[in-house]
Amino acid sequence: MRRKISLLVIVTFVSALAVINNGCSRSGSDSEDNGVGFDLNDAKIKERLGEDDGYALAIMYGADVHGSLETCG
């Protein structure tokens, strides 16, 4: 019974993933729309962005301090 439930969960997950990736695709659009509203190859943009450093991923992290450090509360 446990294997059947696991199999059902996996099949459901894979099906949902397939629908998300392929179900909402545009048809009939020949032009590529990358979502950027400006030309990345423009000399002014390249000057402002600087040279590519080769990194493809940046990790942003932060923390909140709950309470006051002055009163140790």
Steps between C-alpha positions, in 0.01 A plus 500: 500500500787733582660445158172578325467828686862592425450415134182709489680798656790472253269468198296799620815709548642410159165569334472841668856583396427402139185715495686799642789471254307410185137589565545876500725531197422757235416378155523707183759742633810500281688775681694418813392703802758483776314743726768772486370836382835629376786385276775333702746549215466880510840667564356724773352201686824301469694796637270529802492126575872449459681188387342160565660335802386151401273435798159356418356493853499740793383406847339777701453446870406708800371480853270688733580576859189460713520717809752751620867424551542788746265351760581139411134446423 
